[in-house]
Amino acid sequence: MDKAGRSTETAYQLSKASAELKRDMESILLSDQAKDAGTSATPRKLGGLGSWITTNVVDAGAAPMTEAMLNEAVLKAYTEGGEPTMMLVSPANKQVFSTFPGIAEQRYAAPKTGQTKIVGAADVYMSDFGTLSVVPDRFLGDDVAYVLDPSMASVAYLRPFKSTKLAKTGDSEKTMMNVEFTLVVNNELAHAAITNIA
């Protein structure tokens, strides 16, 4: 068969499986899963971001996220030596962030040609200690937001992405995709979390 838009079905399926594996990685990296060294009978597990950030925590007290909470989190991370430049939020909290005071005061002139745009979102926050890029992540829970210093966290690979052909069964082709990775937090104090958000 001549597949429209793809060279081979195998390459297409591997591409889909790779994207699924990356989504799984992102989900577990942002979780609060505790690290586990494992045993001969159980696999080892990485510690998710939520399990790392324990010092600079702002408890929202089951209330919606506010600008005051964000400022407190940034202050905590900065005071401990961090240089936070990113705020990671769920899609719902991104919409809450866009309602913080300041966005409503912005005005834009209507263009002479074309349609006028209404700006109802904000992507950058200017704090007393630097600029934060506000990044929504669909895998992050609505009950937490992170203020991060990206220079102090990374993903390390023991075994990078690899696909291995397995034994054939009849006409079917089987391929195993695997990766072994962990979250590296160079300095837990450089980050902050807002937890218990309503």
Salt bridges, closest charged atoms under 4 A:
GLU9 OE1 - LYS3 NZ 3.51
GLU9 OE1 - ARG6 NH1 2.67
ASP123 OD1 - LYS94 NZ 3.08
GLU180 OE2 - ARG44 NH2 2.17
GLU180 OE1 - ARG159 NE 3.02
